[in-house]
Amino acid sequence: MPNIKKKKTPEFILSVYMLLTQIGMIGISALNLFKPYVTDLFPVTMTALIGVFFFQLFIFIFIAKYVKEQVPKWLIYLSIPLLLTALTGNLFAFIISLNLLSRNQRYHYSVLRTWTIIWLKITNNPTAMLGLFFIIFVFSISIISYGTFDYSMAVENNYSAILQTPSLAYPFGTDDFGRDLFSRIIFGARISLIVGFLSTAFPLIVGGILGALSGYYGQRTDHVIMRLLDVIYAIPGILLAIVIITAFGSSTVTLILALSLGAVPTYARTMRANVMMVANYEYVESARALGATNFSIIFKHIVPNALAPMIVKATLTIGGAVIATSSLSYLGLGVEPHIPEWGNILKIGSTYLESHSYLAIYPGVAIILLVLSFNFFGDGLRDALDPKFDS
């Protein structure tokens, strides 16, 4: 019996998930048709989503038929409009476009070849792909909700629909103010993703720079930077966040800064260890012998080759940032109470566990699934970036 798995290219697997994501986006958005009213942009957005789906289906057919070991040169021209469809939030289209570019001999650069190898390993990991699918699905829903969901149904009180049970008009029911729980969870995904990504990106950049300088220069520079970071590291991250939010008030910006500051030392330590190892390689000594400046050696030769563990760490810790965001909001120390955020929604739902348990179950399940998805994808990315891992 032939091995069917070997016949599936990364582009084919990614295109299947791309279509599933697009179908999910259309299906979730179509539920708004049962609501009393829709946004003005709803017809235009739905038409665009359906049009994008048929174009992606067209691409999927060509990929299934023509993309094997090599990519036809003419298919490269379809990757550009496919790339534009990623504006809907369906990032699988973006990944497929880069994969098609990387596998075309005309654009077969070393960086793109590395990209191809990484995605070959990831697509062979079903758990990682399921995690990535849910992350991109939540992200895409957050993007298209600007044109398909009415924000007023998530924030404005509707006393004629208080504590409604799940129905077609209100798929997840309504809360104690008559607000649509389904719409609130959709809009709450934006906050979770924004805070999760930004509170990870800031310490990744700042901690990466400090760790690189500390690991490269060593001695006095290393002692000064690391001892200052040890002071921050000695304070529990959630306690530090509570202190900062209490001092400066609860807002989305304050929450991002509070979560970011506590994570800087861990990223700095990781980068420092990587830089100290990479700095001993021969190509670094060669660059130094050729007269390259310290700045050039650090950021052109050392840091790019020490980023893989940092990327994996960032992917795994975004889930922790999502949990911290929801936890602080649940305690009343996160984003403003009137903003639909998963922690705020869970806080309201927790008071109705006996009579209307769905008010707490749905946001709780959303948090669990998103955190698990980041963990699953982070594990798969770690294996893909490990040269010792054989896919």
Helices and strands as residue ranges (DSSP letters): H 4-7, H 10-30, G 31-34, H 42-66, G 73-75, H 76-84, G 85-88, H 91-103, G 105-107, H 110-123, H 126-148, H 152-155, G 159-161, H 181-217, H 219-233, H 237-248, H 252-278, H 282-289, H 294-296, I 297-302, G 303-306, H 308-330, H 342-349, G 350-352, H 358-385
